[in-house]
Amino acid sequence: MIEEAEPAGILLQGVSAVMQDRNRGEIVAVRNVNLEVEPGELLTLLGPSGCGKTTTLRMIAGFQEPSGGRIFIAGRDVTHVPANARDIGFVFQNYALFPHLTIFGNVAYGLEVRRWSTTDIRRAVEEVLELVGLAGFGERLPNELSGGQQQRVALARAIVIRPRVLLFDEPLSNLDAKLRVSMRGEIRHLQQTLKITTIYVTHDQEEAMAISDRIAVMEGGRIVQLDTAEALYRRPTSAFVAGFIGRANLLHATVRSVADGLATLDVGGQTLVMPADGVPAPGGAVNVVIRPESIAIEKAGQGPAAVVQIRTYLGDKIEYEVAFGGQTLTVVRFNPAGDEAVLPGTVISLDIPAANIRPVAADS
Amino acid sequence: MLAGIGGDLEEMAFSLGSSRWRVFRTVTLSLTVPGLANAFLLLFAASLADFATPLILAGNDFPVLPTEAFLQITGMFDLKGGAMLSLLLLVPAGIVYILQRKVVARRRYVTMTGKGRAGTSRSSVAPWAGRALMAFCLTVVLFILYLYALLLIASLVMSFGANHTLTLAHYRVIFTEGLPAIEDTLIIALIGMPIGGLYGVIVGYLVARTNFIGRQAMEIVTMLNYALPGTIVGIAYLVAFNEPPFLLTGTAAIIIACYVFRYSPTGIRTTVALLQQIDRSIEEASFSLGAGSFTTFRRVMLPLIMPAFFCRPQRGVHPLHDRDQRHHLPRLHQLDADHGAHPGEHDGIVARTRGGVLGVRDRGRDRRHQRLELGLAAG
């Protein structure tokens, strides 16, 4: 078994990256990012393409120097330390296996660089290939392996050197959906077994939620919210985060009154009640998000009225689009009963628990 | 170049409904742009500098700059005029260099990403087109063989064109009086080859992968030698190394230096073109595993670049790689034995090997070309 190295924390202080583009001039890819990764933690940088997550990761790896700010690994300032002296393992999106070396040669590379003895290298490489389920593949060349196998080799190559920090750059995006699910489980399991501090970059929110201790959602070069998957889902602070972690309806409303910790909102003449936390004074405008799956539909209830416009039957669930106070809401009903045949044009009433309505920052 | 392009890109184009010709034109050809541009640059510079061919073929009827410059210097002892004419040669070479950079700089040509692929591209040429190309290549080969046969006959007769009596007299002269010359040529070539190859790869790597002040200037300067006629370069070396402490005139060292620096552009341009096909993440992977830039160059980049220069080069040049060799050389034999199981691999290896052979042949031609040039300069 591979020995455990002492897990290292990672700290980013005001890190920025300005890049030169031939056509567009200066681009600020990362703006003033502050981030603290606990030792042994798996933290995911999640965001759409171009949000700066990969650039942030590359700066932590040392492939790119930040134009501002400082980076610490295990308390050591590594801002200007080259990648090969940072004690990291990096798993690339395109695997980046050395095409001229065998699987054994690829995995042994980092150990040879560290001048291990031949017998130690052989033992360590065999152990790690066993660990990733590739025992006996040592003599093959990378192009004789499937995509999933190649990514396992890349993973083995990164962990065999027992790095203090493991960095993943969208490692699963080249694999098919089924393989992605099983590989992410393996990555999480390995990370927990080896207790390596890990930063994982992905644009897939489900992947992020499945494997992370915490997720940093990035947009436009900034970290817009950093929390556990559950907290991000339950308490998003912006419409962007709400829309990126799960699905969300965004409603524009006006505060009618605030009393007893509850706020009453006006949405185009209809009424919604929600917790008063973070809601402006009466008369103010507020944006709220409501998860489609947190809304119940009643054919004749006490709640605010809405009109069904589109009904989509999906087997395990039914999706409705309903007109509500001049805006559109998506409603998802899981495990629908046979009598839930609410056809377009039907007037229904909505049942939205107050706790499921969240105020978010003004539109971004 | 071609061996580095995955069959999947061509297959992708086929799947989108492209015809074979279209795939070749828009995918295969487009991806080899760095190679084509480099070949174009080299050929252009070489023809600018070519001295012997126009002199022999056209004599005085078709004066070109290199011969004029040479005659200015040796015939009229006008060093300044000759130097001026030589400098003129650099103008078109410079223009072509800039054009070539513009064409290549616009896009990315990375096809070697470190993500291995199976798959073959053997269907990318239509059967009839394959036969036509084969016939064309065969014609060219036959013509070349014909020329060599003429040379062989000429060497075996008393006087070609006049007296066709068979004789070995010429060989007797060569292998008695001419032996030192043959030996010297071989020795110089043998010493110059590894030095020149390595120098070319190193400079090419610096040009393509690193960024430092004066990088582009270095790239241009390394090209200059190539655009100048060998005679002019020779004279320049003569003048430069005629005084202590750099008194090299008359030694083998000056010839080797001249070879290395004058013909290094072939190596540099090949390296640059190859590097444009190798994804940076392969280097970064090496860095992340703790290797410094020298180790990365020696253990990863050099083995990836070298096949372009030699056929399976690591064996002789890099004994340090013997361990890796053990891993994949037997593999090749095995693939040879059962290529039915891995048709794609087999194809790739054959293609790579052919590339290597062509590379070696190219260098050989350079040497012959240069010897001819030096011979004329001497005579």
Interface residues (C-beta under 8 A of the other chain):
Chain A: A61 G62 F63 P82 A83 N84 A85 D87 I88 G89 F90 F92 Q93 N94 Y95 A96 L97 F98 P99 H100 L101 T102 F104 G105 Y109 G110 V113 R114 E139 R140 L141 P142 N143 E144 L145 G147 Q150 A154 R157 A158 I161 L167 N174
Chain B: M112 T113 G114 K115 G116 R117 A118 D279 S281 I282 E284 A285 S286 F287 S288 L289 G290 A291 G292 T295 R299 V300 P303 L304 R323 D324 H327 H328 R331 H342 G344 E345 G348
